[in-house]
Structures are given as structure tokens and as C-alpha cells.
Amino acid sequence: MNTAPVLSLNAGSSSLKFALFDAAMPAAGLPSALLRGEIDAPGGRPLLRWARAGEAEQEFVPPALRGDIGAEVAWLLDWLQRELGYAPPQRVAHRIVHGGLHYDAPVAITPQVLRDLRELVQLAPLHQGPGLAGVDAARAALPHARQIACFDTAFHAGHADAERRYAIPRVWHERGYQRYGFHGLSYDAISQRLPALLGERARQRVVVAHLGSGASLCGMHDLRSVTTSMGFTALDGLVMGTRCGALDPGLVLQWFQHDRLGPEQVSDLLYRHSGLLGVSEISADTRDLLASADPRARQALDLFVASIVRQLGGVVATLGGIDALVFTGGIGTHQPRIRAAVVERLGWLGLALDARANEAGEMHAAGSDSRIPILVLRTDEEAVMALHAMQLPARRVR
């Protein structure tokens, strides 16, 4: 392939998703990927899974990597050119979780932008650092390519003051201690697909549940975010795989003042040892918990569902009703038992699943007696990142 493609790099806390796209702007909707893949490390051993469009997935064990995102990006860029024959990309879109106060739209990455984004690492410690490590590696390997930051917080940037503000002294709000929200690239990708699937209803009151190891809710109106469950950091909101979700701040004060835990201990506890893992003491993975007969597994799953139901009710109240419900994310698209447990408790909203369609993971999962459409949609963060990279006006990178 001689035409320089657009590359999307989606760095997680321990894995790297990537996709290549033709540089031509799509006539409508999201661009289609030429190739997709992921580098993960199940059992501690790096593993590359990848597939060209329309072809079967392949697996490959890369040579020894140091286990960090920067090393993986450097190796990947070389492999795409040397082994698969792709031209070096001229635009690279990076998922950056936190944009802070100043970055509410995709932006070309300059040294100043990098300095600003490094200041936000403490607000998203699981993701901001790996995302920026990917940027550093891509800039080193592709010095003439345009590097573009696409922010998870940007989709929520238009929230009203009552959704943005905490009830804390104004001086702290003005310093940036606000509700930002996350998973914005996922919600952006879903919003791009809704008009074709829902018609005019897409612009009404839509609730999207992004359920994965990280989980959140977004209430949309006119395809824009109105409210979301995450706040200042990605700890808030729903119970997650290893993260606590909504928590009384007095509990954190108790750990500091009474139990004498230090900041690093509390951070590690809340980010890495809470959520489904902390409650079950078995696993952070809903697949493991659903397969377990241990009552602690059931307790963790019940708490997860309860948090979704409780906070989804708040999103519906903020929107003033609901006209469609969308499940996305790894759990949202692959766990019919979780979807069924959530919808069963939301029957009072007029929601009902078709049991067969839900079990099969069909896109349209609502039963005939449901007043509200229920969709099961795979998100595509990489495609929406590529679209933003294509749309960003050309200008010289400093």
C-alpha cells in the first residue's frame, strides 16, 4: 500500500489497540478500518491479535517487549511497515484520556501541548501516562507525521454548570476541580451511528451505558452529552472492575485520619483493589464472576447491577425521560445476563428485552412489549479518532 494511512493508537492501562484507515474522508459516518489489532499480555506474555478488513484474525507473539506502551508502539510502527508493507502514516491519532480545562477538542500535539497534558497524569493515573508514552514513541519513530490528541473528556465539554460544578468553594472550581466525564470517544462513536439506527428518535433522550472494566453512563440529547456518571477522575460513578465508583469522601478521610494510610496506599486501594475485584476477592472480570458459584461473586455482580440501575435512574431524571437505551463496551456487548439483570430492574421505565435477541447479542434487543428501543452496539473509538484526525485542518506542526 503506497498511500499513507491514518493510524489510531488507543493505549489502555495494560494494552494497546490500533487501527489503520485510508486517508480519504468518508462520505458519511465513520471511516472503515483497513486493519485492526491489539497488543495485550495475557499471562504476562505479549500477544498481538490483528486482522485486515474482511479477513480472519491472526495471532502473533512479538519479540521480547519491555511491557510498556512506548515499547509496543515503537515495535508496532516498525512491524506495520516492515512486515505488512504499509506506508508510514502521516497522521497518528492518540487517545488521551484527560484534556483538563483547556483541551475540549482534538488538537495537533506540540511540545507545549505535551507539557500541559503531563500535568494531568495524576488525574487519570491508569491511562494518561500510557497514552503519552505512545505519543513519545510515535513522535520519535515518525518525526514528520502529524500527531493528534483526541480526548475522552471532550465529548462532555458542553455540560451545563449544574452538571459541571461540585459544591466546593468557587476558588477550587476555578482551578479546575470540576466534573469532566470520560469515555467520550466511545460515546462520540455511538452518537455517529444513532441517526441511521433510530431516525429522529436519535436526537431525543438517549442513555448510553458503556460497560467494561471501566464503566460509565452518558445521557444525550440532540446527539450531545448532557450528563455523565464519571466526574473529576475516572474513579467516580459506577462500580468497575478494580475501581470503586461513587464513594462517600468521608470514607477516604477516615482512611487518612484514623487508619493512617498514605496517599499512595489509598490511591492503589481505590484504583486497583476495589470494584468487582475488591468485593469478590476472586476477579475483576465479569466472565469469571458469572461462572463462579462463590457467593462473593454474586454479591459483586449484584452491586455492579445495582450501581448501574441507581445511576441510570438519575441520568433519566436529568434528561426528563428516556427515548432509547444503548449498551456498549466489552460487558455491554458480550454479557447478556448483565443486560437482562439491568433491564429487568428498569421495567418501570417501559423497557423490556427480547430474551432470544438479547442472548444472541443482536443489535436490536428490545422486546415487542418495550416502549423504548434497546440497542446493543459495539463502539469504535479508533474510527472516531481517525475521523477527527482527518477533519483537523492542516497546519505546520511545531
C-alpha positions as CSV (number, residue, x, y, z in Angstrom):
1,M,0.0,0.0,0.0
2,N,1.6,3.3,-1.1
3,T,-0.9,5.8,0.2
4,A,0.0,7.0,3.7
5,P,-2.8,5.8,6.0
6,V,-4.2,7.3,9.2
7,L,-3.2,5.4,12.3
8,S,-5.2,5.4,15.5
9,L,-3.5,4.4,18.8
10,N,-5.7,3.6,21.7
11,A,-3.5,3.0,24.7
12,G,-5.1,1.4,27.8
13,S,-3.6,0.8,31.2
14,S,-2.1,-2.5,30.0
15,S,-3.0,-3.0,26.4
16,L,-2.7,-1.2,23.1
17,K,-5.4,-1.2,20.5
18,F,-4.7,0.2,17.0
19,A,-6.3,0.6,13.6
20,L,-5.3,1.8,10.2
21,F,-7.6,3.8,7.9
22,D,-7.5,5.1,4.4
23,A,-6.7,8.8,4.5
24,A,-9.7,9.7,2.3
25,M,-12.5,11.4,4.2
26,P,-15.6,9.1,4.3
27,A,-18.7,10.5,2.5
28,A,-20.8,9.9,5.7
29,G,-20.4,8.3,9.1
30,L,-17.2,6.8,10.4
31,P,-14.4,5.5,8.3
32,S,-13.9,1.8,7.8
33,A,-10.6,0.2,9.0
34,L,-8.1,-1.4,6.7
35,L,-6.6,-3.3,9.6
36,R,-7.3,-3.6,13.3
37,G,-5.4,-5.2,16.2
38,E,-4.4,-5.2,19.8
39,I,-1.3,-6.0,21.8
40,D,-2.1,-7.5,25.2
41,A,-0.2,-9.6,27.7
42,P,-2.4,-12.4,28.9
43,G,-0.4,-14.4,31.5
44,G,2.3,-11.8,31.2
45,R,3.4,-12.8,27.7
46,P,2.9,-10.2,24.9
47,L,0.4,-11.3,22.2
48,L,-0.6,-9.5,19.0
49,R,-4.0,-10.1,17.6
50,W,-4.8,-8.5,14.2
51,A,-6.9,-8.8,11.1
52,R,-7.2,-7.0,7.8
53,A,-10.8,-5.9,6.8
54,G,-12.8,-9.0,5.8
55,E,-10.1,-11.5,6.8
56,A,-9.7,-13.9,9.7
57,E,-8.0,-12.8,12.9
58,Q,-4.3,-13.8,13.3
59,E,-2.2,-14.1,16.4
60,F,1.5,-13.4,16.7
61,V,3.9,-13.4,19.7
62,P,6.1,-10.3,19.3
63,P,9.8,-10.5,20.2
64,A,10.5,-9.6,23.8
65,L,9.0,-6.2,24.7
66,R,9.7,-4.3,27.9
67,G,5.9,-4.5,28.6
68,D,5.3,-0.7,28.3
69,I,3.2,1.1,25.8
70,G,6.0,3.1,24.4
71,A,8.0,0.0,23.5
72,E,4.9,-1.6,22.0
73,V,4.2,1.5,19.8
74,A,7.8,1.6,18.6
75,W,7.7,-2.1,17.7
76,L,4.2,-1.8,16.1
77,L,5.2,1.1,13.8
78,D,8.2,-0.9,12.5
79,W,6.2,-4.1,12.1
80,L,3.4,-2.4,10.1
81,Q,5.9,-1.1,7.6
82,R,8.5,-4.0,7.5
83,E,6.1,-7.0,7.6
84,L,2.8,-5.7,6.2
85,G,4.2,-3.1,3.7
86,Y,2.1,-0.1,4.8
87,A,3.5,3.3,4.1
88,P,4.4,5.3,7.2
89,P,1.3,7.1,8.4
90,Q,1.3,10.9,8.0
91,R,-1.4,11.4,10.7
92,V,-1.5,9.5,14.0
93,A,-4.5,9.9,16.3
94,H,-3.8,9.2,20.0
95,R,-6.5,8.5,22.6
96,I,-5.7,10.8,25.6
97,V,-8.0,10.3,28.5
98,H,-7.8,13.8,30.2
99,G,-7.8,17.1,28.4
100,G,-8.3,19.2,31.5
101,L,-9.8,22.7,31.3
102,H,-8.2,23.8,28.1
103,Y,-8.4,20.9,25.6
104,D,-12.0,20.3,24.7
105,A,-11.5,19.3,21.0
106,P,-8.9,17.3,19.1
107,V,-5.6,19.2,18.8
108,A,-2.2,18.8,17.0
109,I,0.4,17.8,19.6
110,T,3.1,20.3,20.1
111,P,5.8,20.5,22.9
112,Q,3.5,22.9,24.8
113,V,0.5,20.6,24.5
114,L,2.6,17.7,25.8
115,R,3.8,19.7,28.8
116,D,0.2,20.6,29.6
117,L,-1.0,17.0,29.3
118,R,1.7,15.7,31.5
119,E,0.4,17.9,34.3
120,L,-2.8,15.9,34.2
121,V,-1.3,12.5,34.8
122,Q,-2.3,12.4,38.4
123,L,-6.0,12.8,37.4
124,A,-6.0,9.7,35.3
125,P,-3.0,7.6,36.5
126,L,-4.1,4.4,34.8
127,H,-4.4,5.9,31.3
128,Q,-2.8,9.3,30.9
129,G,0.8,8.1,31.3
130,P,0.5,5.2,28.8
131,G,-1.3,7.5,26.3
132,L,1.6,10.0,26.5
133,A,4.2,7.2,26.3
134,G,2.6,6.2,23.0
135,V,2.8,9.8,21.8
136,D,6.5,10.0,22.7
137,A,7.3,6.7,20.8
138,A,5.3,7.7,17.7
139,R,7.0,11.2,17.6
140,A,10.4,9.5,17.8
141,A,9.6,6.9,15.1
142,L,7.6,9.3,12.8
143,P,9.2,12.7,13.2
144,H,7.4,14.1,10.1
145,A,4.0,12.7,10.9
146,R,1.2,14.9,12.4
147,Q,0.4,13.6,15.9
148,I,-3.1,14.4,17.1
149,A,-4.6,14.1,20.6
150,C,-8.2,13.0,20.9
151,F,-9.6,13.5,24.4
152,D,-12.1,11.3,26.3
153,T,-13.2,14.4,28.2
154,A,-14.0,16.5,25.1
155,F,-17.4,15.0,24.3
156,H,-18.7,16.2,27.7
157,A,-17.2,19.7,27.5
158,G,-20.6,21.4,26.8
159,H,-22.3,20.4,30.1
160,A,-24.3,23.0,31.9
161,D,-22.9,24.5,35.1
162,A,-25.0,22.4,37.3
163,E,-23.6,19.2,35.7
164,R,-20.0,20.5,35.7
165,R,-19.7,22.0,39.2
166,Y,-19.1,20.4,42.6
167,A,-20.5,22.2,45.7
168,I,-17.0,23.3,46.8
169,P,-15.5,26.8,47.3
170,R,-15.5,28.7,44.0
171,V,-11.8,29.1,44.0
172,W,-11.2,25.4,43.7
173,H,-13.7,25.1,40.8
174,E,-11.8,27.9,39.0
175,R,-8.6,25.9,39.5
176,G,-10.1,23.1,37.6
177,Y,-11.6,20.9,40.3
178,Q,-14.7,20.1,38.2
179,R,-16.7,17.2,36.7
180,Y,-15.1,16.3,33.4
181,G,-16.5,12.9,32.5
182,F,-14.8,10.2,30.4
183,H,-15.3,7.5,27.8
184,G,-16.1,10.5,25.5
185,L,-14.6,8.9,22.4
186,S,-16.8,5.8,22.9
187,Y,-19.9,8.0,23.3
188,D,-18.9,10.1,20.3
189,A,-18.6,6.9,18.1
190,I,-22.1,5.7,19.3
191,S,-23.6,9.1,18.6
192,Q,-22.4,8.9,15.0
193,R,-24.3,5.7,14.4
194,L,-27.6,6.5,16.1
195,P,-29.3,8.5,13.3
196,A,-29.1,5.6,10.9
197,L,-30.5,3.2,13.5
198,L,-33.1,5.4,15.3
199,G,-34.1,8.1,12.9
200,E,-35.5,11.2,14.6
201,R,-35.5,9.4,17.9
202,A,-31.7,9.6,17.9
203,R,-31.9,13.3,18.7
204,Q,-34.2,12.8,21.6
205,R,-33.3,11.5,25.1
206,V,-30.8,8.6,24.7
207,V,-28.9,6.9,27.5
208,V,-25.7,5.0,26.7
209,A,-24.2,2.5,29.1
210,H,-20.5,2.0,28.4
211,L,-19.9,-1.1,30.5
212,G,-16.4,-2.6,30.6
213,S,-13.5,-2.9,33.1
214,G,-14.1,0.9,33.2
215,A,-17.8,1.7,33.2
216,S,-19.9,4.9,32.9
217,L,-23.2,6.2,31.7
218,C,-24.0,9.1,29.4
219,G,-27.3,10.9,28.8
220,M,-27.5,12.5,25.4
221,H,-29.9,15.0,23.8
222,D,-29.6,16.1,20.2
223,L,-26.6,13.7,20.0
224,R,-24.7,15.7,22.6
225,S,-23.7,14.8,26.1
226,V,-26.0,16.3,28.7
227,T,-24.8,14.3,31.8
228,T,-22.4,11.5,32.6
229,S,-21.6,9.4,35.7
230,M,-17.9,10.0,35.9
231,G,-16.6,13.2,37.3
232,F,-13.2,14.8,38.2
233,T,-11.4,11.4,37.7
234,A,-12.3,8.0,36.3
235,L,-13.0,6.7,39.8
236,D,-16.5,8.2,40.1
237,G,-19.8,6.7,39.2
238,L,-20.4,3.0,38.5
239,V,-18.8,0.1,40.3
240,M,-16.0,-1.1,37.9
241,G,-13.5,-3.9,37.5
242,T,-11.0,-2.7,40.1
243,R,-12.2,0.9,40.7
244,C,-14.6,1.8,43.5
245,G,-17.2,4.0,41.7
246,A,-19.1,6.6,43.8
247,L,-17.8,6.8,47.3
248,D,-18.5,8.9,50.4
249,P,-15.5,11.2,50.7
250,G,-15.7,10.8,54.4
251,L,-14.6,7.2,54.0
252,V,-11.4,8.4,52.3
253,L,-10.9,10.9,55.2
254,Q,-11.3,8.0,57.6
255,W,-8.5,6.1,55.9
256,F,-6.2,9.1,56.1
257,Q,-7.0,10.3,59.6
258,H,-7.9,7.1,61.5
259,D,-6.2,4.3,59.7
260,R,-3.1,6.4,58.9
261,L,-2.9,5.2,55.2
262,G,-0.8,7.3,53.0
263,P,-1.8,8.9,49.6
264,E,-0.2,6.1,47.5
265,Q,-1.9,3.4,49.6
266,V,-5.3,5.0,49.2
267,S,-4.8,5.6,45.5
268,D,-3.7,2.0,45.0
269,L,-6.7,0.7,47.0
270,L,-9.3,2.8,45.1
271,Y,-7.9,2.3,41.6
272,R,-6.5,-1.2,41.6
273,H,-8.1,-3.2,44.5
274,S,-11.7,-2.1,44.7
275,G,-14.7,-2.7,42.5
276,L,-15.6,-6.2,41.4
277,L,-12.2,-7.5,42.4
278,G,-12.3,-5.9,45.9
279,V,-15.8,-7.2,46.7
280,S,-15.5,-10.7,45.2
281,E,-11.8,-11.3,46.1
282,I,-11.9,-13.5,43.0
283,S,-11.6,-11.5,39.8
284,A,-12.3,-8.1,38.2
285,D,-13.7,-9.9,35.1
286,T,-17.5,-10.4,35.0
287,R,-16.9,-13.6,32.9
288,D,-15.1,-15.2,35.9
289,L,-17.7,-14.0,38.3
290,L,-20.7,-15.2,36.2
291,A,-19.0,-18.7,36.1
292,S,-18.3,-18.8,39.8
293,A,-20.6,-20.4,42.4
294,D,-18.9,-18.4,45.2
295,P,-21.5,-16.2,46.9
296,R,-18.9,-13.3,46.9
297,A,-19.0,-13.4,43.1
298,R,-22.8,-13.0,43.1
299,Q,-22.5,-10.2,45.7
300,A,-20.1,-8.3,43.5
301,L,-22.3,-8.7,40.4
302,D,-25.4,-7.6,42.3
303,L,-23.6,-4.5,43.5
304,F,-22.5,-3.8,39.9
305,V,-26.0,-4.0,38.5
306,A,-27.4,-2.0,41.4
307,S,-25.0,0.8,40.7
308,I,-26.0,0.9,37.0
309,V,-29.7,0.9,37.9
310,R,-29.4,3.6,40.6
311,Q,-27.3,6.0,38.4
312,L,-29.2,5.3,35.2
313,G,-32.3,6.5,37.0
314,G,-30.5,9.7,37.8
315,V,-29.5,10.2,34.2
316,V,-33.1,9.6,33.1
317,A,-34.3,12.2,35.6
318,T,-31.8,14.7,34.3
319,L,-32.9,14.1,30.7
320,G,-36.6,14.3,31.7
321,G,-37.3,10.8,30.3
322,I,-35.8,8.2,28.0
323,D,-36.3,7.5,24.3
324,A,-33.6,4.9,23.7
325,L,-31.2,2.8,25.7
326,V,-27.8,1.7,24.3
327,F,-25.4,-0.9,25.7
328,T,-21.8,-0.8,24.6
329,G,-18.3,-1.7,25.9
330,G,-17.0,-5.2,26.4
331,I,-19.5,-6.1,29.1
332,G,-22.4,-4.2,27.5
333,T,-22.0,-6.0,24.2
334,H,-20.9,-9.5,25.3
335,Q,-22.8,-10.2,28.6
336,P,-26.5,-10.9,28.0
337,R,-27.0,-11.8,31.7
338,I,-25.8,-8.4,32.8
339,R,-28.1,-6.6,30.3
340,A,-31.0,-8.8,31.4
341,A,-30.4,-8.0,35.1
342,V,-30.3,-4.3,34.4
343,V,-33.3,-4.1,32.1
344,E,-35.4,-6.3,34.5
345,R,-35.0,-3.7,37.2
346,L,-35.9,-0.9,34.8
347,G,-39.2,-2.3,33.6
348,W,-40.9,0.7,35.2
349,L,-39.4,2.9,32.5
350,G,-41.2,0.8,29.8
351,L,-38.0,-1.2,29.0
352,A,-38.2,-4.9,28.1
353,L,-35.8,-7.2,26.3
354,D,-36.5,-9.9,23.8
355,A,-34.9,-12.9,25.5
356,R,-33.7,-14.6,22.3
357,A,-32.4,-11.4,20.7
358,N,-30.6,-10.5,23.9
359,E,-29.0,-13.9,24.3
360,A,-27.8,-13.7,20.7
361,G,-26.4,-10.3,21.1
362,E,-28.5,-8.8,18.3
363,M,-28.3,-5.1,17.6
364,H,-32.0,-4.5,18.3
365,A,-32.7,-6.3,21.6
366,A,-36.0,-4.7,22.7
367,G,-39.0,-7.0,23.2
368,S,-42.3,-6.4,21.4
369,D,-43.7,-5.0,24.7
370,S,-40.9,-2.5,25.2
371,R,-41.9,1.1,24.8
372,I,-38.2,2.1,24.4
373,P,-35.7,0.8,21.8
374,I,-32.8,-1.1,23.3
375,L,-29.6,-1.3,21.2
376,V,-26.5,-3.4,21.6
377,L,-23.7,-1.6,19.7
378,R,-20.0,-2.1,19.5
379,T,-18.2,1.1,20.0
380,D,-15.4,2.2,17.7
381,E,-13.1,4.7,19.4
382,E,-10.4,4.1,16.8
383,A,-12.7,5.1,13.9
384,V,-13.9,8.3,15.6
385,M,-10.3,9.2,16.4
386,A,-9.3,8.7,12.7
387,L,-12.3,10.9,11.7
388,H,-11.2,13.7,14.0
389,A,-7.6,13.4,12.6
390,M,-8.9,13.7,9.1
391,Q,-11.1,16.7,9.9
392,L,-8.4,18.7,11.7
393,P,-7.3,21.5,9.4
394,A,-3.7,21.1,8.1
395,R,-1.2,23.3,9.7
396,R,2.5,23.1,10.4
397,V,3.5,21.1,13.4
398,R,5.9,22.9,15.6
